[in-house]
Amino acid sequence: MIRVVSTHTLTALHTARTEAEQQQHRAAKSAHRAEVALAELRCEAARLEGELSALRAQSLLDTEDRQALRTLLRVTRKQTAALSERVFVLFHRGAFHSVHPSQESAEVAAEAEGAPRSGWTAHTPSAALPPACEVAWRVQALPLGGIARRMPETAAP
């Protein structure tokens, strides 16, 4: 079967075919750009998930740090309360020398007066003290409040 087509129809068919090919090319370019954009978005999503994971881990560490700081603060407050309930008295050859808020400050004061920098020992509460006159420098913790306001017998010269 032979069909006769006019020039005008043939030109219209060629034009339609060219336009269809151009549209197909533009659609392929659009599809390629969409694939590239999708790949970039997937990379961005993976990066953001990694950041989220790191932030969650940091948040857990921060929570643990805050808990540890609360615990340290609680312990420090208890120790400060315990320290404020006593003073440390420095004796020289059994005679009262000075009163200090901590054992370290009493030792520093004794060292400033010529006591040796080493050789400090802690007194065991149940052990007997050597005679005061035999000890050059002694630091003794004494409780504050609710006690008779007199010097201990070990402080007598």
Backbone torsions as a table, in degrees:
resi	resn	phi	psi	omega
1	MET	NA	134.9	-177.9
2	ILE	-116.4	137.1	-178.7
3	ARG	-122.1	139.5	-179.8
4	VAL	-103.1	127.4	-178.9
5	VAL	-121.2	138.3	-179.7
6	SER	-77.3	160.3	-179.7
7	THR	-61.6	-39.7	-179.2
8	HIS	-62.2	-44.1	179.4
9	THR	-67.3	-40.7	179.1
10	LEU	-62.6	-42.4	178.4
11	THR	-64.3	-41.1	179.4
12	ALA	-64.5	-40.3	177.9
13	LEU	-65.2	-42.7	177.5
14	HIS	-63.5	-41.4	179.3
15	THR	-64.2	-43.1	179.5
16	ALA	-64.1	-40.8	179.0
17	ARG	-64.4	-42.8	179.3
18	THR	-63.0	-43.4	178.6
19	GLU	-64.4	-39.4	178.7
20	ALA	-64.4	-41.2	178.2
21	GLU	-65.4	-39.1	177.7
22	GLN	-65.5	-42.3	178.2
23	GLN	-63.6	-39.3	177.9
24	GLN	-63.9	-41.1	178.8
25	HIS	-64.6	-44.3	177.9
26	ARG	-63.5	-38.5	178.8
27	ALA	-66.0	-38.8	177.8
28	ALA	-65.0	-41.5	177.7
29	LYS	-63.3	-43.7	179.2
30	SER	-62.2	-41.6	178.8
31	ALA	-63.4	-40.6	179.2
32	HIS	-65.3	-44.3	178.1
33	ARG	-62.4	-38.4	178.6
34	ALA	-65.3	-40.1	177.9
35	GLU	-65.0	-41.6	178.2
36	VAL	-63.7	-45.0	179.1
37	ALA	-62.7	-40.4	178.2
38	LEU	-63.3	-41.9	178.0
39	ALA	-62.8	-42.3	178.2
40	GLU	-63.4	-41.2	179.1
41	LEU	-65.2	-38.0	177.4
42	ARG	-64.8	-41.1	177.0
43	CYS	-62.7	-43.9	178.7
44	GLU	-62.5	-42.1	178.7
45	ALA	-63.1	-40.9	178.2
46	ALA	-64.6	-41.0	178.6
47	ARG	-63.5	-43.9	179.8
48	LEU	-65.6	-36.7	176.0
49	GLU	-64.3	-38.9	176.3
50	GLY	-63.4	-43.4	177.8
51	GLU	-63.4	-41.2	178.6
52	LEU	-61.8	-42.6	178.0
53	SER	-61.7	-44.4	178.8
54	ALA	-63.8	-40.5	179.5
55	LEU	-66.9	-37.0	176.5
56	ARG	-64.4	-43.2	178.5
57	ALA	-62.7	-42.4	178.8
58	GLN	-64.2	-38.0	178.1
59	SER	-63.2	-41.6	177.4
60	LEU	-63.5	-42.2	178.0
61	LEU	-63.7	-41.5	178.8
62	ASP	-62.7	-39.4	178.1
63	THR	-64.3	-43.5	177.6
64	GLU	-63.6	-41.2	179.0
65	ASP	-62.4	-43.7	178.8
66	ARG	-62.2	-40.1	178.9
67	GLN	-64.7	-43.0	178.5
68	ALA	-63.5	-41.1	178.3
69	LEU	-65.0	-38.9	176.4
70	ARG	-62.2	-42.6	179.6
71	THR	-63.6	-45.6	177.9
72	LEU	-61.7	-41.1	178.5
73	LEU	-63.1	-42.9	178.3
74	ARG	-61.1	-45.8	179.9
75	VAL	-64.3	-42.9	-179.8
76	THR	-63.1	-41.3	178.0
77	ARG	-62.9	-40.7	178.4
78	LYS	-64.6	-43.2	179.6
79	GLN	-65.5	-40.4	179.4
80	THR	-64.2	-41.0	177.4
81	ALA	-63.5	-41.0	179.2
82	ALA	-66.9	-40.1	179.9
83	LEU	-68.3	-33.7	-179.1
84	SER	-74.8	-9.5	178.6
85	GLU	-91.0	2.2	178.4
86	ARG	-148.4	161.3	175.6
87	VAL	-127.6	163.7	179.8
88	PHE	-114.3	118.6	-176.2
89	VAL	-100.4	132.9	179.0
90	LEU	-101.4	125.5	178.2
91	PHE	-114.5	142.2	175.0
92	HIS	-119.5	114.6	-176.3
93	ARG	51.9	38.6	176.7
94	GLY	87.5	-9.9	179.9
95	ALA	-95.8	141.6	178.1
96	PHE	-59.0	134.0	178.6
97	HIS	-115.3	-54.4	-177.8
98	SER	-164.5	167.1	179.4
99	VAL	-118.5	139.7	-175.3
100	HIS	-137.5	154.6	-179.8
101	PRO	-77.9	-18.7	179.9
102	SER	-142.7	160.7	178.5
103	GLN	-63.9	-38.8	-179.1
104	GLU	-62.4	-41.9	-179.7
105	SER	-68.1	-32.7	176.1
106	ALA	-67.3	-41.3	178.3
107	GLU	-65.5	-38.6	177.7
108	VAL	-63.0	-41.5	178.6
109	ALA	-63.9	-40.4	178.8
110	ALA	-66.3	-40.6	178.8
111	GLU	-64.5	-34.5	177.3
112	ALA	-66.3	-25.1	178.3
113	GLU	-90.8	1.5	176.0
114	GLY	110.2	4.6	177.7
115	ALA	-69.1	149.4	178.3
116	PRO	-64.4	149.1	-177.8
117	ARG	-73.7	-19.8	-179.8
118	SER	-119.0	170.8	176.2
119	GLY	97.1	5.0	177.5
120	TRP	-73.3	134.7	177.3
121	THR	-128.5	153.3	177.8
122	ALA	-89.2	141.5	178.7
123	HIS	-86.9	128.6	175.8
124	THR	-77.3	127.3	-174.9
125	PRO	-56.0	-34.1	-177.3
126	SER	-87.5	-11.6	-178.1
127	ALA	-81.6	152.0	178.1
128	ALA	-77.4	141.6	178.5
129	LEU	-83.7	143.1	173.0
130	PRO	-68.0	160.3	179.1
131	PRO	-54.5	140.3	-174.8
132	ALA	-60.5	-35.5	-177.3
133	CYS	-70.4	-16.9	178.9
134	GLU	-86.2	-11.7	-177.6
135	VAL	-107.6	122.3	-178.1
136	ALA	-66.3	-50.9	-178.6
137	TRP	-132.9	134.2	179.0
138	ARG	-138.4	136.2	173.1
139	VAL	-110.5	127.3	-178.4
140	GLN	-129.7	130.0	177.6
141	ALA	-81.0	130.9	179.0
142	LEU	-126.8	135.0	179.6
143	PRO	-71.3	151.6	176.7
144	LEU	-104.2	150.9	173.6
145	GLY	68.7	143.0	175.1
146	GLY	68.6	13.7	178.1
147	ILE	-123.2	160.0	175.8
148	ALA	-63.8	136.2	-175.5
149	ARG	-88.5	73.1	175.7
150	ARG	-141.2	160.9	-179.5
151	MET	-74.0	143.3	176.6
152	PRO	-66.7	157.3	-177.5
153	GLU	-62.1	-28.0	-179.4
154	THR	-71.1	-13.6	-178.1
155	ALA	-86.6	-13.2	-178.9
156	ALA	-67.0	139.5	-179.1
157	PRO	-71.4	NA	NA
